[in-house]
Amino acid sequence: MPQKTLRFKIHQDGRVEETVEGFTGNSCNEATKNLEEALGEVTVKNKSSEAFISNQNKNLKQLNNESNVTF
């Protein structure tokens, strides 16, 4: 299991940049939800490639269950 890391960069103008590493799928949103609410309004959110990993696996499992094709 990869190490899970939250990094924060506070800019001189007060903006806070958050980088989340080691989370897959929507688990990063759950891990940062309370912090983001405490820090204030989120203006930009960019997903990394890790955000799509578990969703893709979940979709493949669902597709496999719904069809008679084996992957």
C-alpha positions as CSV (number, residue, x, y, z in Angstrom):
1,M,0.0,0.0,0.0
2,P,1.5,3.4,-1.0
3,Q,2.2,6.0,1.6
4,K,-0.6,8.6,1.8
5,T,0.6,12.2,2.0
6,L,-1.1,15.6,2.2
7,R,1.0,18.6,1.4
8,F,0.1,22.3,1.9
9,K,1.8,25.3,0.3
10,I,0.6,28.6,1.7
11,H,1.2,31.5,-0.7
12,Q,2.0,35.1,0.4
13,D,-1.4,36.2,-0.8
14,G,-3.1,33.7,1.5
15,R,-4.0,31.1,-1.0
16,V,-3.5,27.5,0.1
17,E,-2.4,24.9,-2.4
18,E,-3.1,21.3,-1.3
19,T,-1.5,18.3,-3.0
20,V,-2.8,14.8,-2.1
21,E,-0.7,11.7,-2.9
22,G,-1.2,8.0,-2.5
23,F,-5.0,8.0,-2.5
24,T,-7.1,6.4,-5.3
25,G,-10.6,7.1,-6.5
26,N,-12.7,9.4,-4.4
27,S,-10.9,8.5,-1.2
28,C,-8.8,11.7,-1.5
29,N,-12.0,13.8,-1.3
30,E,-13.1,12.0,1.9
31,A,-9.6,12.5,3.4
32,T,-9.5,16.3,2.7
33,K,-13.2,17.2,3.1
34,N,-12.9,18.5,6.7
35,L,-9.7,20.4,6.0
36,E,-11.1,22.1,2.9
37,E,-14.2,23.2,4.8
38,A,-12.0,24.6,7.6
39,L,-9.7,26.4,5.2
40,G,-12.4,28.1,3.2
41,E,-13.7,28.2,-0.4
42,V,-12.1,25.7,-2.9
43,T,-11.6,27.6,-6.1
44,V,-9.8,25.0,-8.2
45,K,-9.6,21.2,-7.9
46,N,-7.4,19.1,-10.3
47,K,-7.5,15.3,-10.2
48,S,-4.3,13.4,-10.7
49,S,-4.1,10.1,-12.5
50,E,-4.5,8.3,-9.2
51,A,-8.0,9.6,-8.9
52,F,-9.1,7.4,-11.8
53,I,-7.5,4.1,-10.7
54,S,-10.1,2.5,-8.4
55,N,-13.0,3.9,-10.5
56,Q,-11.6,2.1,-13.5
57,N,-11.2,-1.1,-11.6
58,K,-14.7,-0.8,-10.2
59,N,-16.2,-0.2,-13.6
60,L,-14.4,-3.2,-15.1
61,K,-15.8,-5.4,-12.3
62,Q,-19.3,-4.0,-12.8
63,L,-19.0,-4.6,-16.6
64,N,-17.8,-8.2,-16.0
65,N,-20.7,-8.9,-13.7
66,E,-23.3,-7.5,-16.2
67,S,-22.0,-9.4,-19.2
68,N,-20.9,-12.9,-20.0
69,V,-17.5,-11.7,-21.2
70,T,-14.5,-12.5,-19.1
71,F,-11.6,-10.1,-18.8
